[in-house]
Amino acid sequence: MGISAAQALDCFNSDDLIGIGMEADAVRRALHPEGVVSYVVDRRIVIDAVALANFDTIYGQALEAIELGGTGVWLELAAEASLEALETILAGIRARAGALWLHGLSATAVVQLASGAGISVREALERLKVAGLDSLAGEDAGILDLAQDPGATAARCESKVWLEVHRTAHAIGLRSTAAMVFGAGETVAQRVAHLEAIQALQAETGGFTSFVPLAFRPKHPGEVGADWEPATAVEYLRTLAISRMVLDGIPHIESRGAAQGLKVVQMALRFGSNDVGSVSLEEDVRHRKARGSAISEEDLRRVIRDAGFRPAQRDTGFQMMYLNN
């Protein structure tokens, strides 16, 4: 049983960061006593207007992911598309690169696809699953807040939709990931409400494979006020540790190197995390590695080893692990 909402609030307000980290580490050790920390090698494929005009571009990226050692692809819908087009893309990748785990298509995207096809979310998810989708992405959760600020009806509606899409995905056998984007002006009470909503759904369905806390980063200056400040490393570690203690029903907590930096990720392994996210295989990965601006697989292995753990490559669904020295 994870810590209560009151206990989580106390942790957010506490100055004892080390003590909070030790408690979260104890939860991690209970769930993962083998001393292994995992990562995945995958590739994000953006399905934009250009890709929708030529599916071969998408298929080529999927095949290249396998050539570069990837085990999965993350599909991100970045343009208006029909459900039929997504079915064709999924089936096409599955036919050409059947070994890849196909992940992605957020709850927001699924709702849009279902609406465009004039069918229910469940029907859309069933068709996507048949076409080849293995798991649903949850990084569009934002802050799920069903109880705070009764006047924020739009936010409550969005939260209910996100939860219902993932509940439906779990009901038809699709696993999914969960996340929390924090540091955009929400209160700590809202963070706790978010974690409780995720934990409640996990207790109901058992369908979440992992959870990742993501510090908010604005895409453009106008997205935040002049007094906004990014979340510090201390705030990130505190939020991650509390997430691990609340979400004891979710087996894996991710800390992502690309978002936080390797030193913070290494510290996170003693604050409840047991996974360091992905080595992303983008089109220019070889050139970026040569310039030293990309996080390589060996970077992640070294961070894991230096923290006292054994590195293991996994697939996106956490169903296969390959131990590395």
C-alpha positions, 0 to 999 in steps of 0.5 A: 500500500503506497503512502497516503495523500496526507503523507505525500503532502508532508513529504512535499513540505519537508526539508528532509530530502535525504530521508525522503530519498531513503524511503523511496529507495526502500520501496524500489529495493522491495520491488526490484531486489535484483539490483538491475536498472533498465533502459530501452533503445528505441526511435521516435517517429513523428507522423506529420503531414510529410510522412502521411503523404509518403508512408515509405518514409515511416517504414524506412525509419522503422527498418533503420531503427532495427539496423541501429539496434532498436527494439521499438518505435514511439509513434507521435501523431503531429498532424490531422490523420484518419484512423484508416491511415494510422491502421495502414501505417501500423500494419505496414510497420508490423509487416516490414519490421515485426520485431519492433514494439509499437508504442505511442498515440497519446490519449489525445490522439486516440480521441481525435481519431475516434471522433474523426471516424465517428466511432467510440474510443473503445472501437478505435483502440480495438482497431489500432490494436488489431493493426499492430499497436502494442501500448499507449503513451501517457505523457499527455496527462499533464496534471490530472486533477479531479478534486481541486478547484471546482470551477476548473470544469475544463481541466476536470473534463480533460482529466476524466477523458485521459483516465477513461482512454487508459482505462479502456485501453487496459480493458482490451489488453493494451498496456500503457505508460503514465506521467506527470508534467510538473512545475508549470504553476500547479500546487503540491496538492494538485501533484498529489491528486494526480498521483492518487488518480494514477494509483487508483486506476492502476489498482483497478486495472493493473495496466500501467507499465511505468510512470515518469515525472517530467519537469515542465519545459515551455516550448515558447516564452509566451507559454509561461509568466515572467516570474516562472522558474524551472523545477530544480534538481532538488524538486525533481528528485523530491517529486520522483521519490514521492511518486515512487512511494505513492505509486507502489502498484506501478512496477517501474519508475523512469528518470530520463537522461535527455530531460534531466541530465546524467548526473541527476539521473544517477542520483535518481537511482537512489531516489526510487527510479529503476529505469533511465528511459531511452537511447533515442535513435534519431535520423542524425544519431551518428553525427550527434554522437560524433559531436558529443551532444547525444546520450549514448547507450554506453553513457547510460550503462556507465551511469547505472554501473557507477551508481552500483547497479547492473544495466539491462536493456529492455523492450518498451513493454518491460517484457524482455531484459538483456543484462549488460556488463 
